[in-house]
Amino acid sequence: MFDTPEELLKKIRLGEDSSLELKSVRFKGHRVAEPKRADLADEIGAIANTHDGVLVLGVDDKTRDIEGIPLDRLEAIERYVYEICNESIKPPVLFRSFRMQLPDKTGVLQPVLKVDVPRSLFVHESPGGYFHRQGSSKRKMPPDYLARLFQQRSQARLIRFEEQPVPQSSISDLPEDLWRKYTARSDEPSEVVLLKRNLLVKEESGVLRASVAGVLLCCEHPERFLPNAFVEAVRYRGIKQDSNYQTDAQKIRGPLDQQINQVMAFLKRNQTIMATKEPHRIEKPQFSERAVFEAVVNAVVHRDYSIFGSKIRLFMFDDRLEIYSPGALPNTVTIDSIALRQATRNELITSLLAETPVAETVGDMGRGFYMEKRGDGVPIILNESEKLSGKKPAYRLIDDSELLLTIYSARMERGGED
């Protein structure tokens, strides 16, 4: 937006509006004195809560004069904006900054900082509260407006969260080798095919963006756009969650099917195998790989990706394995009915993973695709784990915002370890 100096200068001459905010910059010693941290946070939060906008630092908002920023202070201003977007606004706001030169009244080129703030997937709170932008001003959101906005940007909206456009993304972020498996052979242009599968979304402005599902399934690095779309896996020695007894840890990233593959590899290299040799060698794993596979697939598919700051966590102990998945149970499913009911939070992700063959490296999981959509997953988790350990896995809902599954270990006191 306003990408060239000429476009930006024309826009500045017209003055502030819904898409443009101008700010003078003042220093006191080495510190930024103006704009105030809280005030700038409120302005940025308001833009992110409304629609795409541009903030230009180094321009007087009343006279529209190009005042500039001392060249040796540009880095300090960039750092100031970064700190505000990441520390003063919750959840943090994504932005892009550009150093540009614009002519002042005498024609001398002055450095300014242009900050692109896209409309966000989330609702942002800044120091003054929740703001949105009306015309050239920020306004505090009335309670009914705020409630509607939360609803629109949550799972409750008619357009599901997984189908929403991801700010700053484009078709170039979806490599063909990752999305081709979800599309039939077609002579149609790539963007048409991707739009049909909802991996790509056309915004009202006509700009093409990757959808949330497109980023999660067809982007090499989804965490660029959805920072918490990964699995944190840790193996602890003993039965307590204590970093002093951590023996292995991995932040598992990448497209969702690759995350599942990596979790299974983490399990295989960290679980204990008991072997008996009479009358012939029999190996008994600590955990049922089939049960853990189903549990991880469920966590990846059904977690609530609209909850910012939450990730899937998998913790392995000597006596159990715990999987924490962000979000409450979908629809009307309860802990008591989880083994009997079939429901999903992310229909598009579920459908696409039902078309994705299980990688050979994962092994025989009793199915050809990551999802089968028959509702067999939870019964398999319960039955396979209880058959191995003698204890039925336990589901627990924490604060109505996170689902915890505990799978108990088989008893490992006999025989040797491999």
ChimeraX attribute file (.defattr): number of C-alpha atoms within 10 A of each C-alpha:
attribute: neighborCount
match mode: 1-to-1
recipient: residues
	/A:1	13
	/A:2	16
	/A:3	11
	/A:4	9
	/A:5	13
	/A:6	11
	/A:7	11
	/A:8	18
	/A:9	17
	/A:10	11
	/A:11	15
	/A:12	22
	/A:13	12
	/A:14	10
	/A:15	16
	/A:16	19
	/A:17	16
	/A:18	18
	/A:19	20
	/A:20	24
	/A:21	23
	/A:22	22
	/A:23	18
	/A:24	20
	/A:25	20
	/A:26	14
	/A:27	14
	/A:28	8
	/A:29	7
	/A:30	8
	/A:31	12
	/A:32	16
	/A:33	12
	/A:34	14
	/A:35	15
	/A:36	11
	/A:37	16
	/A:38	15
	/A:39	14
	/A:40	21
	/A:41	24
	/A:42	26
	/A:43	21
	/A:44	31
	/A:45	34
	/A:46	29
	/A:47	30
	/A:48	26
	/A:49	25
	/A:50	20
	/A:51	15
	/A:52	18
	/A:53	22
	/A:54	24
	/A:55	22
	/A:56	23
	/A:57	27
	/A:58	25
	/A:59	25
	/A:60	17
	/A:61	18
	/A:62	11
	/A:63	9
	/A:64	19
	/A:65	16
	/A:66	28
	/A:67	21
	/A:68	23
	/A:69	21
	/A:70	14
	/A:71	11
	/A:72	8
	/A:73	14
	/A:74	17
	/A:75	13
	/A:76	13
	/A:77	20
	/A:78	19
	/A:79	11
	/A:80	15
	/A:81	21
	/A:82	18
	/A:83	15
	/A:84	21
	/A:85	21
	/A:86	14
	/A:87	14
	/A:88	21
	/A:89	22
	/A:90	17
	/A:91	18
	/A:92	20
	/A:93	26
	/A:94	18
	/A:95	19
	/A:96	13
	/A:97	16
	/A:98	13
	/A:99	14
	/A:100	17
	/A:101	18
	/A:102	20
	/A:103	16
	/A:104	16
	/A:105	10
	/A:106	6
	/A:107	9
	/A:108	10
	/A:109	15
	/A:110	18
	/A:111	21
	/A:112	25
	/A:113	21
	/A:114	22
	/A:115	20
	/A:116	25
	/A:117	26
	/A:118	23
	/A:119	23
	/A:120	22
	/A:121	21
	/A:122	20
	/A:123	25
	/A:124	23
	/A:125	19
	/A:126	24
	/A:127	15
	/A:128	14
	/A:129	13
	/A:130	21
	/A:131	26
	/A:132	26
	/A:133	23
	/A:134	15
	/A:135	12
	/A:136	14
	/A:137	16
	/A:138	20
	/A:139	15
	/A:140	16
	/A:141	16
	/A:142	11
	/A:143	10
	/A:144	8
	/A:145	12
	/A:146	17
	/A:147	11
	/A:148	12
	/A:149	17
	/A:150	15
	/A:151	14
	/A:152	18
	/A:153	19
	/A:154	21
	/A:155	19
	/A:156	11
	/A:157	13
	/A:158	10
	/A:159	12
	/A:160	18
	/A:161	22
	/A:162	25
	/A:163	21
	/A:164	22
	/A:165	27
	/A:166	24
	/A:167	19
	/A:168	19
	/A:169	19
	/A:170	17
	/A:171	20
	/A:172	10
	/A:173	17
	/A:174	23
	/A:175	12
	/A:176	13
	/A:177	8
	/A:178	14
	/A:179	19
	/A:180	15
	/A:181	14
	/A:182	19
	/A:183	14
	/A:184	8
	/A:185	9
	/A:186	9
	/A:187	8
	/A:188	8
	/A:189	8
	/A:190	15
	/A:191	15
	/A:192	13
	/A:193	20
	/A:194	21
	/A:195	16
	/A:196	11
	/A:197	18
	/A:198	20
	/A:199	30
	/A:200	29
	/A:201	25
	/A:202	16
	/A:203	11
	/A:204	7
	/A:205	6
	/A:206	8
	/A:207	11
	/A:208	19
	/A:209	24
	/A:210	29
	/A:211	27
	/A:212	30
	/A:213	29
	/A:214	31
	/A:215	31
	/A:216	27
	/A:217	24
	/A:218	27
	/A:219	24
	/A:220	18
	/A:221	19
	/A:222	23
	/A:223	16
	/A:224	13
	/A:225	17
	/A:226	18
	/A:227	14
	/A:228	18
	/A:229	27
	/A:230	23
	/A:231	27
	/A:232	19
	/A:233	21
	/A:234	21
	/A:235	23
	/A:236	20
	/A:237	17
	/A:238	14
	/A:239	13
	/A:240	14
	/A:241	15
	/A:242	10
	/A:243	11
	/A:244	9
	/A:245	14
	/A:246	16
	/A:247	11
	/A:248	14
	/A:249	14
	/A:250	14
	/A:251	13
	/A:252	20
	/A:253	21
	/A:254	21
	/A:255	22
	/A:256	26
	/A:257	20
	/A:258	16
	/A:259	20
	/A:260	26
	/A:261	20
	/A:262	21
	/A:263	23
	/A:264	20
	/A:265	13
	/A:266	19
	/A:267	21
	/A:268	16
	/A:269	9
	/A:270	17
	/A:271	19
	/A:272	19
	/A:273	17
	/A:274	19
	/A:275	18
	/A:276	14
	/A:277	10
	/A:278	7
	/A:279	6
	/A:280	8
	/A:281	9
	/A:282	10
	/A:283	15
	/A:284	18
	/A:285	20
	/A:286	25
	/A:287	25
	/A:288	22
	/A:289	21
	/A:290	20
	/A:291	22
	/A:292	22
	/A:293	22
	/A:294	20
	/A:295	22
	/A:296	22
	/A:297	22
	/A:298	18
	/A:299	23
	/A:300	25
	/A:301	24
	/A:302	22
	/A:303	26
	/A:304	25
	/A:305	25
	/A:306	19
	/A:307	16
	/A:308	18
	/A:309	14
	/A:310	21
	/A:311	21
	/A:312	21
	/A:313	18
	/A:314	23
	/A:315	17
	/A:316	27
	/A:317	21
	/A:318	19
	/A:319	18
	/A:320	18
	/A:321	22
	/A:322	19
	/A:323	22
	/A:324	25
	/A:325	27
	/A:326	25
	/A:327	22
	/A:328	19
	/A:329	22
	/A:330	16
	/A:331	10
	/A:332	10
	/A:333	16
	/A:334	15
	/A:335	12
	/A:336	9
	/A:337	10
	/A:338	16
	/A:339	17
	/A:340	12
	/A:341	14
	/A:342	17
	/A:343	15
	/A:344	19
	/A:345	21
	/A:346	21
	/A:347	15
	/A:348	20
	/A:349	23
	/A:350	21
	/A:351	16
	/A:352	21
	/A:353	21
	/A:354	17
	/A:355	16
	/A:356	15
	/A:357	14
	/A:358	22
	/A:359	15
	/A:360	10
	/A:361	10
	/A:362	17
	/A:363	12
	/A:364	12
	/A:365	16
	/A:366	8
	/A:367	11
	/A:368	15
	/A:369	15
	/A:370	24
	/A:371	24
	/A:372	15
	/A:373	14
	/A:374	7
	/A:375	16
	/A:376	15
	/A:377	20
	/A:378	19
	/A:379	15
	/A:380	19
	/A:381	23
	/A:382	18
	/A:383	16
	/A:384	20
	/A:385	25
	/A:386	19
	/A:387	12
	/A:388	18
	/A:389	21
	/A:390	14
	/A:391	15
	/A:392	17
	/A:393	22
	/A:394	13
	/A:395	17
	/A:396	14
	/A:397	17
	/A:398	13
	/A:399	9
	/A:400	11
	/A:401	14
	/A:402	20
	/A:403	21
	/A:404	18
	/A:405	20
	/A:406	19
	/A:407	27
	/A:408	24
	/A:409	25
	/A:410	24
	/A:411	16
	/A:412	18
	/A:413	8
	/A:414	9
	/A:415	13
	/A:416	13
	/A:417	14
	/A:418	10
